[in-house]
Amino acid sequence: MRPVFGMKDADKPILRVLRRAEFPKRSSTILWVMNREYDIEVAESTFYRRLKYLVHAELVEKIDESYYDITDLGERFLDEDISDSEAAELSQRLQEGPPDDS
């Protein structure tokens, strides 16, 4: 698998929290679990910015205003089971960021 560029320290823990969940989680719950179960302290502003990037990269799905779930692509990314073309597209999306992000 080709490396994925544009991933930040908070990204994989966000995906791991969502992967463990049996149902979509509130953004505030994801942040709470991350700060307590992973050896990473994430500022709230960083967390919400990275969540937007993960949604833009289609690794995470925004269910409604504040609920999120991991996508099939996100699951496969954590399993390192994505193709080179998917890795290239993820890298591009993560580096460009969401359209409304300045």
C-alpha positions in Angstrom: 0.0 0.0 0.0 1.2 3.4 -0.9 1.6 5.9 2.0 -1.2 8.3 2.7 0.1 11.9 3.1 -1.8 14.6 5.0 -2.7 12.4 8.0 -2.2 14.1 11.4 -1.6 12.6 14.9 -5.3 12.9 15.8 -6.7 11.2 12.7 -6.1 7.5 13.4 -7.4 7.8 17.0 -10.6 9.4 15.7 -11.0 6.5 13.3 -10.3 3.9 16.0 -12.8 5.4 18.4 -15.5 5.3 15.7 -14.5 1.8 14.7 -15.0 0.5 18.2 -18.5 2.1 18.4 -21.5 0.0 17.7 -23.4 3.0 16.4 -22.6 6.6 15.3 -21.1 8.8 18.0 -21.5 12.4 19.0 -18.4 14.5 18.2 -18.0 15.5 21.9 -18.1 11.8 22.8 -15.4 10.9 20.3 -13.2 13.7 21.7 -13.8 12.6 25.3 -12.9 9.0 24.5 -9.8 10.0 22.6 -8.4 12.2 25.3 -8.9 9.5 27.9 -7.9 6.3 26.0 -5.1 7.4 23.7 -1.8 8.8 24.5 -2.6 12.0 22.7 -4.1 15.3 24.1 -6.1 16.9 21.3 -7.3 20.5 21.5 -11.0 20.9 20.7 -10.3 23.2 17.7 -7.8 20.7 16.3 -10.2 17.8 16.8 -13.1 19.5 15.0 -10.8 20.6 12.1 -9.5 17.1 11.7 -13.0 15.7 11.8 -13.9 17.9 8.8 -10.8 16.7 6.9 -11.7 13.0 7.6 -15.3 13.6 6.4 -13.9 15.4 3.3 -11.6 12.4 2.7 -14.6 10.0 3.0 -13.0 8.1 5.9 -15.8 9.4 8.2 -19.5 10.0 7.5 -21.4 12.9 9.1 -24.8 11.4 10.0 -26.3 14.7 11.2 -25.3 17.9 13.0 -23.1 16.2 15.6 -23.1 12.4 14.9 -20.3 10.6 13.0 -19.6 7.1 11.8 -16.6 5.4 10.2 -17.0 4.5 6.5 -16.0 1.3 4.8 -13.0 3.2 3.4 -12.1 4.3 6.9 -12.3 0.7 8.1 -10.1 -0.5 5.2 -7.6 2.3 5.8 -7.1 1.2 9.4 -6.7 -2.4 8.2 -4.1 -1.1 5.6 -6.3 -2.7 2.9 -6.6 0.2 0.4 -5.3 0.3 -3.1 -2.6 2.6 -4.3 -5.1 4.7 -6.2 -7.3 5.0 -3.1 -4.2 6.0 -1.1 -3.3 8.7 -3.7 -6.9 10.1 -3.6 -6.9 10.1 0.2 -3.6 11.9 0.2 -4.9 14.5 -2.2 -8.2 15.1 -0.2 -6.3 15.3 3.1 -3.8 17.7 1.8 -6.4 20.0 0.1 -8.8 19.9 2.9 -12.6 20.6 2.9 -13.7 23.3 0.5 -15.1 25.6 3.3 -11.9 25.4 5.3 -9.8 28.5 5.1 
